[in-house]
Structures are given as C-alpha cells and as structure tokens.
Amino acid sequence: MLDRIITDLLQNQNSDGGWGALRGKRSNTEATSLAIAALKALAENTAAENRKRGIDWLVRQQNKDHSWPLNETVKEGSWTTALAITALSDTTENSEHVLAAARWLLEQEGSKPGILAEIVLWVTGKSRVNKLDKDLIGWSWVPISFSWVEPTSYALIALKKQRARLAGTNVDERIRQADALIYDRMCTGGGWNYGNSKVLDYALWPYPDITALALIALQDRAGEKANQESLQVLSKLARETDSGLALCWAAICFNLYGQDQSDFHKQIDKRFAATAFLGETKSLALAVIALGGKANPFRI
C-alpha cells in the first residue's frame, strides 16, 4: 500500500516542482513542505529528483523578510513558515534560509482575546467567554489574530528543531510560554480542541488530529501526566475515526512516543483503499511519513 501512496504523492507534484492541495492545483507552501518531509522520510535514493525539485520550489518562494507565504498569490508571511522550517531543517545547503525563517517566526505573536469577547460577556452576563489564560501567547493563522493550538504546535516543532542554533534570542521564553499555552488549552480528561477547552461554561471535546499534533509539539515532555492522559484519549479517538488525515497524525505521534502503531497502520491502509484520501496531498504525505518507517521528520 505504501508504494501506491508514494506514487499518488509523486503524481500530485506540479511542473514547477511544488505540490498543491490536490493534483493540478496551484503549488502552496503547506502541501510542498509536507511532501518534502515525506520524501525525506524514505530511503535516500527514493524519488531524490522529486525531492530536490520540491526543495528548489520552496526556497524560491521564501520572502525577503525570510518568511514563507501560503502561495504565489498570497505573498504575506504566514503560518506555513513553520512547516517550511521543519521540511528544510535537515538540509545543510539551506541552513541559512532556515535559521533566518526561525528568527522571523520568533517575532510573530498571536493576539489576546479582545473587544469581541468583552461584548459577548456583556450580552450573556457571563464572567468569562473562554477558559484560558489570556496572558499566554502562541501563534495564529493570520497576523494579529487569536493564538490557536494548531499553528502554535507547528511553530513549536519548528523552533524546537532549531533551538540550538538560536542562542541569544528569546527562543527559550517563547517555547516555555507556548508549551504552557497548549497545556492551558487541554480539554478536561485530555486531548485538544482547535482553540480552547471550554466556551461559555460548555466543555469542548478533543479532536484526534489536533490532539496528535499538540502531543507531537510536546514530545520533549513525554513523561508529563497531561501527555500520558492525552495519549490514551488519542488512542481511543483514532480507533473510532474515519479520517485518513487524523489516523496519519496519530500514527506519527505514537511513533514519536515509542508506542505500537501496527493497528493504526492497518486502519490507514484500509482508509486509503476505500478513499485514496480523496487525492489530498497533505494526507498522502502524512501517510508516507506514518508508514515509511525510515525517519520521522517531526522528531525534535
């Protein structure tokens, strides 16, 4: 099954060297970064030319301020910078591009809840809209907006991989605060929703993909009680999901935590046989990483 998934992933590559969300779609930084990471997880000589063309596309897209845009038409620096850093972290010829991007990423901050939250409080008569520590700052999807678990997790993975090269910066404080933010957003009993654990006194539920991603970002704190509780939650959620994307994230996470992934590999194979992941580059790339077994590019 892995060979078929690799074939589909390679067929999604565009003539410019990048990958789009689907075959034939415009190349973008997210899809290309994950595809590169997937091909790097395989044996060195597997699709080496495809990997090189992808890396060349990614390097060409980097902005002058060292960030990465989502694609060629939306040039503003974006959350995809973190994924590009992760994809290129082990390529020595691009180490300066990566380090400059990491410094840009350090300067980005998600905003705190603002006037909209205050209006909701006034209308509902509640003392709090969200159960969160408003002083903790992570990363957002777009500039000057709320810190979310997913982009914060991507940023943490990238910065933790580059931490040793960022001496003399505020990297340790940003990582400490972002770790704290993710723990603060954990749902009751473990796992993570997209942005918060409770809204207007209603407890939110965890999602398998976000739970896996948060745990990947926190892999260097694997012994924490919160991590262990959330691993159990993820195991249950992953066994019940029909999402190929969520299954792949879960298998990648369990690999990093030294857990058996064989049952999830079988589920991934089954979902691909049934749906081919609808041809989505992101799911195909993550499946290659989950099933490839050679290396895990998300290892910190």
N, C-alpha and C positions, 0 to 999 in steps of 0.2 A: 504493500500500500504506500510506503514511503516514496518509492520510485515514481508512482503515479502522481503523488502530491508535488514532488520536485518538478516533474515535467510540467504540470499545470502552472506552477510558480514561474518557471522559466518562460513559458508561453505568454505570461502576462507582461513580460518586460517589453517596454516600448523601444522604438528605433533610436530614441535619444539616449538610451541607457538607463532611464529611470523606470519606475513602476507607478501605475495609477491604482485607484481603489479597486477597479475591475479591468479586465483585458480591454485595451483600446481606449481607456480613459486617460485624461491628462496626468502626466507624472507628478507626484507630490512627495513631499519630504517624509511623511509618516510611512507610506507604503514602501518607498525606496529604502528607508533606514531599516525597516523590519526585514525586507527581502535580503539586504546585505548581511544583516545579523544572522539570518537563517543560513545563507550560503557559507558564511564564515564558520558556522557550527558543524559543517560537513568536512569530509577529508579535504586536504589542501588542494588537490588537483580536480576536485569536483566543481564543474561549472566555473572554473577560475576566470575565464574571459568574461562571463556574465557578471561575475562579482566585480571585476575591475571596471567594466563599463558603468556599473551602478555607482561605484565609489567616485568615478570621474564625474558623473552627473551630479552627485551630491556635493562634491567640492565646488563645482561651478556655480551652484545655487546659493552658496553662502553670501550673506550680505556684507557690505563694507564695515558694518558695526560688529561683524563676526557672528551674528545670529543667523538662524535659518527661517525663511518664510514657509508658509504651508505649501505654496506652489508658485509658478512663474507669474501668475496674475495677481496674487495677493502677497506683495513683497514685504509687508511689515514683519518684523521678527516675531516669532511665535513659540508656542509650547513645544512644537516639533523639534526645536533646537536640542532639547534633552535627548530625544530619540536619535538624532544625528550624532551627538556626542557618544552615546552608547554604541552605535553602529561602527564608529570610526576609532573607538578607544584603543584598539589593539593594532592599528595600522601606523607603524612608526613614521612612514613618509608623510602622514597628515597630522602629526602630533601637535604642531604649532597651531593649525586650524582648530584642533580640538581644544587646546588649552585656552585660546582666545575666546572660543564659544563658551567655555565653562566660566570664564570671568564675566562675560555678558550675562549668563544665566544667574550668577550670584547677585547681580544688580536688580533683578526683576522681583517684584513682590506683589502678592495678591492683596486686595484691599480688605478692610474690616467691614462688617455689616453697617450700612449707612441709613439714610433717611427713610428708605422704603420700609426697613424693619421697624423703625420708630412709628411710622404710620400704621402698620399692621398692629403693633402693640396698642396704639391708641384706639383703633377701631374695635379690637377684640377684647380689650380690657385685660390682656394677659401681661404678666410681668416680664416674660421673655418669649421671643419667637423661636429661637433656636437654643438647643442645649449645646453650647460650645464656648470655649474660652476665646473671647474677642481679641485678646492681646497676642494670640499666636498667628503668625503669618507664614503662609506657604507660597504656592504658585497657582496661577489662574489659567483659564483657557485663552483669554484675551486680556490685553493690558488694562490695568486699573479696574479690575473686577474681582469678585469673590474667590477666595482660595478653595479649590476643590481637591478631593482625595486623589483623583487620577493624575492630573498634571503635577501635583506635588510629589506623587510617587515616582513619576518619570524623572523629575528633576533630582530627587534624592538618589536614584540609581546612578544617574549620570555623574553627579557631584561626588558620590562616594567612590566611584571608579577613578575619579581624577583627584581625589582628596590629597594624596601625597605630593602632587605637583602644584598645589595651590597654597603653599606655605606663605604666610604674610598677608593672607586675605581673611575675610570673615567667614570662611567656609565652615569652620567648626561650629560657630554660633548658628549659622543658617541651618546646618544639618541637625543640630540639637533642637532647634525650635520646630523644624519641620517634622522630626520624629515625634515630638510632643503633640503637634497638631494632629497627626494621624492617630495616635493613641487617644487623643481627646475626642475624635470623631467616631470611635469604635462603637458599634451597636451593642445593646445590652446582651450579654452572653457570648459576644464575639462576632467577628466579621464586620464588613463595612458596606454602607450605602454610598451613594455618589458624593454627598457633601456633608451630611450631618447624621446624627443618630436619633434625633427627636425634633419634631416641629409642632409647636402649639400643644405641647403635652402629649402628643401622639408618637409612640416609639416607631421608628422606621426599621425596615428589615434589611438584612445584608444581601448583596448580590455576589455570585461566585467569581465573576471576572474581577470586580473591584477588590474583593477580599483577597484574591490571589495576588493582585498587583501590589496592594498595600503590604502584604506579607513579604513579597519579593523585595520591596524597598526597605523592609525592616529585618532582612535576613541576618544582619550582623548582630541582632539582638534576639536570636532564635530561642534562647532559654527563658525569655520573659513569659510570665503567666498568660498575658494577653495574646502573645503569639501562639502559644500552645492551645489555648481555648479556640482561637480563630482557625487554627489548622483543623481542629475537629469539626468546626462549623463548615469549613470549606469542603472537607471530605463528604459531608452529608449533602451539601448543596450541589457539588459536582456530580454525585451519583444520581441526582434527580433531574439534572438539566439536559435539554436537547440542543443546547448551543455549542456548536463546534468551537467558537471563539473562547467561551468560558472553560470548556474542557481543556483546551490547549494551555491557557493561562494556568489552570490548576495543575496540570502535569508538570509544567515548567517550575512552578512553585514547589511542588513536592520533591522534585529533583534537587533543588537547592537546599531543602531541609532534610535530605537524606532519607526520604520516605519512598516506599514502594509505589511505582506508578503503573504497574502492569495492567491493572483493571481499567485505568483511565486511558491507556494506550488502546485497549480493545474498544472502548467507547468512542475514541477519536476515529479509529478505523471504521467503525460502524456508521458514524455520522457522515464521514466522507463518502463512504459507499452509497449512502442514501441521498446525499445532497450535493456532494462535491464542494461543500462550503459555499455554494452559490457563486463560485469563482472569485470570491473576495481575496484579494492579495494578502490582507492582514491575517486572516485566518489560515491561509495556506502557509505563510511564512512562519507563524507561530507553531503550526503543526510540524513543520520541518524541524524546528528547534526542539519541540517536545518529543519527537520520535527519533531524531537524528542520533542522539546519544554520544556524539563526539565531544562537544563542548557546549556550555551554556553561556551565551553572551551577556546574560543578565546577572552572572555571578559577580559579586563585589569583591 
